[in-house]
Amino acid sequence: MKNNKSPLSALQKEIKKLLEKGISEGNFPSAAVGISLGLGKEKKTLLTYSGNATLYPIKRKLKKNDFFDLASLTKPFATTVAILCLIKEKKIDIEEKLPSLLGKKIKGIKSTISTRQLLSHSSGFPAHREYFTILRDIKIKERNEFVENAILQEPLEYEPGTRTLYSDLGFMLLGRIIEIKAGYSLTHYVEEKVLKPLNLENKIFYKPLFEEKKTHKETDFVATEICSWRKKVLCGEVHDDNCYSLGGATGHSGLFGNIAGVTTYAGILLDLWKGALIHPNINKEDLVYFLTRQREISGSNRALGFDTPAAKESSSGRLLSKKSVGHLGFTGTSFWIDPEKEVVIVLLTNRVHPSRENINIKQFRPYFHDRVMEKLFPPA
């Protein structure tokens, strides 16, 4: 079938212009975009990229298959889908509480926190803590348990289930829960149960700091920050400080992926959602439920493990449907999936290179998504 009638065929140059505009304005050093339109075998895909993968210590052009630090895209792509696999295996329940999830006694109101509340950021846990400043003095093998206990000792910000607050801590616990329920490492479980059935394990992966085999060169990765305490430019080493200190693979961060892999994965999630594909380790009805905005808390934009467009000033722009789901990553990554228009938009950047102080992407993201949607679906 010829692709010359696809709306994507006329979009390539426009996307490139948008990326070059973003780079010239200093929003990020490099960016890669993936767009897919349609379902299954009829799906059309566009991939393009521009800019420099590194600026320091030397400039290096971005290559098509370079890997980006996906940051919090780990939450939906790894942790959330792994929970779906455990649900199908009947090893976990959506309403199961922390004492059962972690296999330990927990006193007080924290004992009422459920899988659902962790996934929807309504557990009451704080947004973030700089555990890495303490972990330097803890033996490597003891760090995961140390942080688990530290999180459980944190005062809650609010009563579980009464509001939402985006929380790395909740997803750090979910990573621990997956390992406990699965019986082996988060890295191994995500690779075997989530990614390998999709043939994506070489395009999206955790990169543990202590991995035995080195399968990629540093020049296969896009640089992130000049780290003040690691005293170097981070490249092929996870940017998130807590994740790094815990070995590079956690429930809230640690995944790396290239534009082809992330676009394919997001497109597969759309296919699974719409019934155009089956994942052997996930029940479709569970996935559909996870991708639906939760109604328990008034005003929440959260689905389970995924975000949905905010009513005002959403990073997704104004033109994606309300049923869309997506997620942002701190390093400058994002994806959005629109089930009504059957479109996926992935934007991967390294906006934190050389510094996280560059927050211009907040303005660029909605502008970018609106321009793409206008080109794909011109107003009548």
C-alpha positions as CSV (number, residue, x, y, z in Angstrom):
1,M,0.0,0.0,0.0
2,K,1.4,3.4,-0.9
3,N,1.8,5.9,1.9
4,N,1.6,9.1,-0.2
5,K,-2.0,9.7,1.0
6,S,-1.2,9.4,4.7
7,P,-1.6,12.6,6.7
8,L,1.9,11.9,8.1
9,S,3.7,12.1,4.8
10,A,3.1,15.8,4.6
11,L,4.0,16.3,8.2
12,Q,7.7,15.3,8.3
13,K,9.1,18.7,7.2
14,E,6.7,20.6,9.6
15,I,7.8,18.4,12.6
16,K,11.5,19.0,11.7
17,K,10.8,22.8,11.6
18,L,9.1,22.6,15.0
19,L,12.1,20.7,16.5
20,E,14.6,23.1,15.0
21,K,12.6,26.0,16.4
22,G,12.6,24.4,19.8
23,I,16.4,23.9,19.6
24,S,17.2,27.4,18.3
25,E,15.1,28.9,21.1
26,G,17.1,27.0,23.7
27,N,14.3,24.7,24.9
28,F,16.5,21.6,24.6
29,P,19.7,20.5,22.8
30,S,18.1,17.7,20.9
31,A,14.7,16.1,20.3
32,A,13.2,13.1,18.6
33,V,9.5,12.7,17.7
34,G,7.4,9.7,16.9
35,I,3.8,9.9,15.7
36,S,1.6,6.9,14.8
37,L,-1.8,7.1,13.3
38,G,-4.4,4.3,13.2
39,L,-4.4,0.8,14.5
40,G,-2.8,-2.6,13.9
41,K,-1.6,-3.3,10.4
42,E,-3.1,-0.1,9.0
43,K,-1.0,2.0,11.3
44,K,1.2,4.7,9.8
45,T,4.3,5.9,11.6
46,L,6.5,9.0,11.4
47,L,9.9,9.3,13.2
48,T,12.2,12.3,13.0
49,Y,14.9,13.8,15.1
50,S,17.2,16.9,15.3
51,G,19.9,18.5,17.4
52,N,22.9,17.5,19.5
53,A,22.9,14.5,21.8
54,T,25.7,16.2,23.8
55,L,26.9,19.7,24.1
56,Y,29.6,19.1,26.7
57,P,32.4,18.1,26.8
58,I,32.1,17.9,23.0
59,K,29.2,18.4,20.6
60,R,27.8,15.1,19.2
61,K,24.9,15.0,16.7
62,L,21.8,13.0,17.7
63,K,21.4,9.7,15.9
64,K,18.2,8.0,15.0
65,N,18.6,5.2,17.4
66,D,20.1,7.1,20.4
67,F,18.6,6.2,23.8
68,F,17.0,8.8,26.0
69,D,16.7,8.7,29.7
70,L,12.9,8.2,29.9
71,A,12.7,9.3,33.6
72,S,9.1,9.1,34.9
73,L,7.8,7.4,31.7
74,T,9.1,4.4,33.7
75,K,6.0,4.8,35.9
76,P,3.5,3.8,33.2
77,F,5.7,1.9,30.8
78,A,7.4,-0.4,33.4
79,T,5.8,-0.3,36.9
80,T,2.1,0.1,35.9
81,V,2.2,-2.5,33.2
82,A,4.1,-4.9,35.5
83,I,1.3,-4.4,38.0
84,L,-1.2,-5.4,35.3
85,C,0.8,-8.6,34.7
86,L,0.8,-9.4,38.4
87,I,-3.0,-8.9,38.4
88,K,-3.4,-11.4,35.6
89,E,-1.2,-13.8,37.5
90,K,-3.5,-13.2,40.6
91,K,-0.4,-12.3,42.6
92,I,-1.8,-8.8,43.5
93,D,-5.1,-7.1,43.8
94,I,-6.0,-3.5,43.0
95,E,-7.5,-3.0,46.5
96,E,-4.8,-4.9,48.4
97,K,-3.3,-2.9,51.3
98,L,0.3,-2.1,52.2
99,P,0.8,-4.7,54.9
100,S,-0.1,-7.5,52.5
101,L,1.7,-5.9,49.6
102,L,5.0,-5.6,51.4
103,G,4.6,-8.6,53.7
104,K,5.2,-6.7,56.9
105,K,3.3,-5.1,59.8
106,I,2.4,-1.5,59.3
107,K,0.7,0.5,62.0
108,G,-1.8,3.4,61.7
109,I,-3.5,4.9,58.7
110,K,-0.7,3.8,56.3
111,S,-2.0,0.3,56.7
112,T,-5.0,1.3,54.7
113,I,-3.1,2.5,51.6
114,S,-4.0,0.4,48.6
115,T,-2.4,-0.5,45.2
116,R,-5.0,1.7,43.6
117,Q,-4.0,4.7,45.7
118,L,-0.3,4.2,45.0
119,L,-1.1,4.0,41.2
120,S,-3.4,7.1,41.3
121,H,-1.0,9.3,43.4
122,S,-3.7,9.5,46.2
123,S,-1.8,7.6,48.9
124,G,-0.9,10.6,51.0
125,F,2.9,10.1,50.6
126,P,5.0,13.2,49.9
127,A,6.0,14.1,46.3
128,H,9.8,13.7,46.7
129,R,12.6,13.2,49.2
130,E,16.4,13.4,48.6
131,Y,17.2,10.0,50.0
132,F,20.4,9.9,47.9
133,T,22.1,12.3,50.3
134,I,21.7,9.7,53.0
135,L,22.3,6.6,50.9
136,R,26.0,7.3,50.3
137,D,26.6,6.0,53.9
138,I,24.5,2.9,53.5
139,K,25.8,-0.4,52.1
140,I,24.6,-1.0,48.5
141,K,22.8,-4.2,49.3
142,E,20.9,-2.6,52.2
143,R,19.8,0.5,50.3
144,N,16.5,-0.7,48.9
145,E,15.2,-1.9,52.3
146,F,16.5,1.2,53.9
147,V,14.5,3.5,51.6
148,E,11.4,1.3,51.9
149,N,11.5,1.8,55.6
150,A,12.2,5.5,55.3
151,I,9.2,5.9,53.0
152,L,7.0,4.1,55.4
153,Q,8.1,6.4,58.2
154,E,7.4,9.6,56.2
155,P,4.5,11.6,57.7
156,L,1.6,11.6,55.2
157,E,0.7,14.9,53.5
158,Y,-3.0,14.1,53.6
159,E,-5.5,11.2,54.4
160,P,-5.2,8.5,51.8
161,G,-7.8,8.6,49.2
162,T,-8.9,12.2,49.8
163,R,-6.8,14.1,47.2
164,T,-4.0,13.6,44.8
165,L,-0.3,14.6,44.9
166,Y,2.1,13.3,42.3
167,S,4.5,11.1,44.3
168,D,7.8,9.5,43.4
169,L,7.7,7.8,46.8
170,G,4.5,5.8,46.0
171,F,6.0,4.4,42.8
172,M,9.3,3.6,44.6
173,L,7.2,1.4,46.9
174,L,5.4,-0.1,43.9
175,G,8.8,-1.1,42.5
176,R,9.5,-2.9,45.8
177,I,6.0,-4.5,45.8
178,I,6.6,-5.9,42.2
179,E,9.8,-7.6,43.3
180,I,8.2,-9.0,46.4
181,K,5.1,-10.4,44.6
182,A,7.1,-11.6,41.5
183,G,9.9,-13.1,43.5
184,Y,12.7,-11.6,41.4
185,S,14.1,-8.3,40.4
186,L,12.1,-5.4,38.9
187,T,14.5,-5.3,35.9
188,H,14.0,-9.0,35.1
189,Y,10.3,-9.0,35.6
190,V,9.7,-5.9,33.4
191,E,12.0,-7.4,30.7
192,E,10.4,-10.9,30.7
193,K,6.8,-10.1,31.3
194,V,6.2,-6.7,29.7
195,L,8.8,-6.0,27.0
196,K,9.9,-9.3,25.6
197,P,6.4,-10.4,24.4
198,L,6.4,-7.1,22.4
199,N,10.0,-7.6,21.1
200,L,10.9,-4.3,22.6
201,E,13.6,-5.4,25.2
202,N,16.4,-4.0,23.0
203,K,14.7,-0.7,22.4
204,I,13.4,0.0,26.0
205,F,15.2,-1.2,29.0
206,Y,16.5,-0.6,32.5
207,K,20.2,-0.1,32.7
208,P,21.3,-1.2,36.2
209,L,24.6,0.3,37.4
210,F,26.0,-3.1,38.2
211,E,25.0,-5.0,35.1
212,E,27.3,-7.8,34.2
213,K,27.2,-7.2,30.4
214,K,27.7,-3.9,28.7
215,T,25.6,-4.0,25.6
216,H,25.8,-0.3,24.6
217,K,28.5,2.3,24.3
218,E,28.2,5.7,26.0
219,T,27.8,7.3,22.5
220,D,24.5,5.4,22.1
221,F,22.9,7.6,24.7
222,V,21.8,11.2,24.9
223,A,23.4,13.3,27.6
224,T,21.5,14.7,30.5
225,E,22.7,16.9,33.3
226,I,26.2,18.0,34.5
227,C,25.7,16.5,37.9
228,S,26.9,18.6,40.9
229,W,27.6,15.6,43.1
230,R,28.6,12.9,40.6
231,K,31.0,15.6,39.1
232,K,30.4,14.7,35.5
233,V,28.1,14.9,32.5
234,L,25.6,12.1,32.8
235,C,25.3,10.0,29.7
236,G,24.0,6.4,29.7
237,E,23.7,6.7,33.5
238,V,20.3,7.4,35.0
239,H,19.7,11.0,35.8
240,D,17.3,10.6,38.8
241,D,19.4,10.9,41.9
242,N,17.4,8.5,44.1
243,C,17.2,5.9,41.3
244,Y,21.0,6.1,40.7
245,S,21.7,5.6,44.4
246,L,19.4,2.5,44.4
247,G,21.2,0.9,41.6
248,G,19.6,2.4,38.5
249,A,16.3,0.5,38.3
250,T,13.3,1.5,40.5
251,G,9.6,1.9,40.2
252,H,9.7,5.6,39.5
253,S,12.6,6.0,37.1
254,G,15.4,4.1,35.3
255,L,14.1,3.2,31.9
256,F,16.0,4.2,28.7
257,G,14.5,4.1,25.3
258,N,14.9,5.2,21.7
259,I,12.3,7.0,19.6
260,A,11.3,3.9,17.6
261,G,10.9,1.8,20.8
262,V,8.8,4.4,22.7
263,T,6.6,5.1,19.7
264,T,6.1,1.4,19.0
265,Y,5.2,0.8,22.7
266,A,2.8,3.6,23.0
267,G,1.2,2.5,19.7
268,I,0.9,-1.1,21.1
269,L,-0.9,0.3,24.2
270,L,-3.4,1.9,21.9
271,D,-3.9,-1.3,20.0
272,L,-4.4,-3.2,23.2
273,W,-6.8,-0.6,24.4
274,K,-8.9,-0.7,21.2
275,G,-8.8,-4.5,20.9
276,A,-6.5,-4.6,17.8
277,L,-3.9,-6.6,19.7
278,I,-3.5,-9.0,22.6
279,H,-0.7,-9.0,25.2
280,P,-0.3,-12.5,26.6
281,N,0.3,-11.3,30.1
282,I,-2.3,-8.6,30.4
283,N,-6.1,-8.7,30.6
284,K,-7.6,-6.1,28.2
285,E,-10.4,-5.2,30.6
286,D,-7.8,-4.4,33.3
287,L,-5.8,-2.2,31.0
288,V,-8.9,-0.3,29.9
289,Y,-9.8,0.3,33.5
290,F,-6.3,1.5,34.3
291,L,-6.5,3.9,31.3
292,T,-9.7,5.5,32.5
293,R,-9.6,8.6,34.6
294,Q,-10.4,7.7,38.2
295,R,-13.6,9.2,39.7
296,E,-13.0,8.7,43.4
297,I,-11.3,12.1,43.9
298,S,-13.0,15.2,42.5
299,G,-10.9,17.2,40.2
300,S,-8.2,14.5,39.8
301,N,-6.5,14.1,36.3
302,R,-5.1,10.7,37.2
303,A,-5.8,7.4,35.7
304,L,-4.0,4.4,37.2
305,G,-0.3,4.9,36.5
306,F,-1.1,7.3,33.6
307,D,-2.0,11.0,33.4
308,T,-4.9,12.5,31.5
309,P,-5.2,16.0,30.0
310,A,-5.7,18.8,32.6
311,A,-8.7,21.0,32.1
312,K,-6.4,24.1,31.8
313,E,-2.9,24.5,30.5
314,S,-2.3,20.8,29.9
315,S,1.1,19.8,28.5
316,S,-0.9,17.9,25.9
317,G,-2.3,21.1,24.4
318,R,-5.9,21.8,23.6
319,L,-6.7,19.4,20.8
320,L,-6.3,15.8,22.2
321,S,-9.5,14.2,23.4
322,K,-10.4,14.1,27.1
323,K,-10.0,10.3,27.1
324,S,-6.3,10.6,26.1
325,V,-3.7,9.3,28.4
326,G,0.0,10.1,28.7
327,H,2.9,11.0,31.0
328,L,5.8,13.4,31.3
329,G,9.4,12.7,32.3
330,F,11.6,15.1,34.2
331,T,14.4,14.8,31.6
332,G,12.2,16.3,28.9
333,T,10.3,13.2,27.7
334,S,6.6,12.6,27.1
335,F,4.0,10.6,25.3
336,W,0.2,11.0,24.6
337,I,-2.2,8.4,23.3
338,D,-5.6,9.5,22.0
339,P,-8.0,6.6,21.7
340,E,-10.7,8.6,19.8
341,K,-8.5,10.0,17.1
342,E,-6.3,6.9,17.2
343,V,-3.1,8.9,17.4
344,V,0.1,8.6,19.4
345,I,2.5,11.5,19.9
346,V,5.9,11.0,21.5
347,L,8.4,13.8,22.2
348,L,11.8,12.8,23.6
349,T,14.2,15.6,24.5
350,N,17.2,16.1,26.9
351,R,16.1,19.5,28.1
352,V,18.1,19.0,31.4
353,H,21.4,19.0,29.4
354,P,23.4,20.8,30.7
355,S,21.1,21.9,33.5
356,R,17.7,21.1,35.0
357,E,17.2,24.9,35.4
358,N,16.1,25.1,31.8
359,I,12.3,24.8,32.1
360,N,11.3,26.2,28.7
361,I,9.8,22.9,27.6
362,K,6.7,23.8,29.7
363,Q,5.7,26.3,27.0
364,F,7.0,24.2,24.1
365,R,5.1,21.0,24.8
366,P,1.5,22.3,24.5
367,Y,2.5,24.5,21.5
368,F,4.1,21.4,19.8
369,H,1.1,19.1,20.4
370,D,-1.3,21.7,19.1
371,R,0.6,22.3,15.9
372,V,0.9,18.5,15.3
373,M,-2.8,18.0,15.9
374,E,-3.8,20.9,13.7
375,K,-1.7,19.4,10.8
376,L,-3.2,15.9,11.4
377,F,-6.8,17.0,11.8
378,P,-7.3,20.3,10.1
379,P,-10.4,22.2,11.2
380,A,-13.2,21.9,8.7
